[in-house]
């Protein structure tokens, strides 16, 4: 009979404990005080199983993280109900409309947010209730607004950069600023 390796011995001890912790997480982790409850139960189990503080107690979170990463990857490809993109885009347009119509103070300081936006909070709340939009959907809609703004801002900056490049090349009487040499630069500066 072959003698077990240190890793096999560790796995035989840690795998069942990891399973027990996952079961405890499923029952308690997301409940009120669930983090504390799960941590206390894990400490008690670790004591009962007399786990090694250095090897076992650092290995078990790695195993759990591996399981969570695996379920995350699986969730991403699982069948779900499609998002109502048209509805979310309409709500996003309404949010932007409320913002534009409010004519808020531009250039406000971070500590002024609640004051500056107080006038639109009720309108946003009414919109979300009317459209039956929950907080996760609001977060998704706002992420889309910010992503779209980022794309708009990048396109604008890129357009300005390209125009600036063309204008600079024209000043130097070149096809492209990449053709600019030190002598040509000196020649232009001495004009």
N, C-alpha and C positions, 0 to 999 in steps of 0.2 A: 504494500500500500504506500502511495506517495504522500510525503509529508506536505501539509498545507503551507503556502507562502504567507508572509506577513499581510500582504494585500488581501488574500482570500479570507484570512482570519478576521481582519478588520471589516471586510464586506459582510461576512456572516453576522457580525454584531451590529453594524451600522445600517444595513439595508432594512431590517425589520423596524428599527427605531425611526428611520426616515419615513417609512410607510405609516407608522403610528403618528408621527408629527403631521404628515400630510392629511391624515384623517382628522386630527385635531384642528388643523387649519380650516378644513372644509366645514367643520361645525362651528368654530368660534372666531376665526381671524377677523371677519368683517362685522362682527357684532359689536355692540357698545362694550368697551373695555376688552375687546377681543384680542388685541395685541398683547395686553398684559396677561390675560387668561392663557393664551397659547404659550407665551414665554414661561409662565410659571409651570404649566403642565410639562413643557419640554425639559425644564430644569429638574423637575421631579422624576421624569422618565430617565434622564441622563444619570441622575443619582442612583436610581433603582438598578439600571444596567451597568453602573460603575464605569462610565465611558472615560476614556483617556482625554484629558483636557487639551493636550497639544494635538494629537492626531485625529481622534474621533470627533471632537467638538468643532474642529475646523472643516472636517470632511463632510459632515452631515449637511451644513448649509450649501456646500457645493452640489451635493446630490439633489437637494430641494430646488436649487436654482436651475439645475439641468432639467428637472421635471417641469418647472414653470416655463422655462424657455421652450421646451418641447410642446407644451400645451399652447403657448403663445403662437408658435409656428403653425400648429394645427388649426387653431382658431382662425388664423388669417386665411386659410384655404377652405374652411368649412362653409357649407351652404347657409346663407342668411337671406333675410328679406331685403330686397334692394332699397337703397336710400331713395327718398323722394327728392331728387336733385332739383326738379322744377319748383317744388314747394319751398325748398331751402333757399334757392336763388331769389324767389319772390320775397321771402321774408328778409333776406339780406338787402335787397333793394329798398324795402320799407324801412329797415334800420338806417340805411344811409340817407334815405329821405327825411326821416325824423331828425337825424343829425344835421343835415343841411338846412332844414327848415328852422331849426332851433337857433341858428345864428349865434352859437356859443362864443364865448370870449376865446379868441385864438391866442396862443402863447401862454396858456395858463401854467401855473406851477403844480407839481405833483400833489401838494397838500390842498390844492383848490379843486381837485376832481369832483368830490362829492357836492361842492357848492355849484360849480359850473354846470354839472350835468343833472342837478336836482330837478330841473324843469322837464327833462325828458324821461326820467325814470318811470313815471306813471304811464307815459305813452308806450314805452317799451314793454312794461308789464302787461298792459292791455293787449298789445300786439301778440305777445307770447300766449296769453290765455285764449285770445280769439283764434289763433292758428293752432292751438293745442301743441305748443312747442315746449319740450322739457329742457332742463339745464344741460344735458348732454348734447341735445340738438343745437342749443344756443352756442355751446362751445364749438361745435362743428361749423356752424354758420360763421361765427366770428373768425375761426381759423381760415375759412375760405375767403372771407373779406380781406384778411391780412395777407394771405398768399396772393390774391389777385392784386392787391396794392403793391406788393413786392415786385410782381411781374411787370406792372405798369411803371413803377419807379425805375426798374432795371432797363426797360425798353427806352424810357425817356432819357436816362443817363447815357445809354449806348448811342442813341441818336445824336445827342449833343456832342459826345466824344468823337463820333464819326465826322460831324460837321466841323468841329474844331480842328480835327486832323486834316481835312480837306482845305480849310481856310489857311492853316499854317503852311501846308505844302504849297499853296498858291502864292503866299507871300514870299516864299523862298524860290519860287519859280521851278518847283519840282513836281514830279508825278506823285510822290509819296514822301512823307517825312523820314521814312526809312532810308531814303537816298541822301539825306543830309550829311554833309561832311564838315569837318572842322574848318576847312578853307572857305566853304560856302557860308557857313555861319559867321566867320570873321568878315567876309565880304559884305554881308547884309548889315552887320553891326556897324561897319565903318561908313555906310551910306548916310 
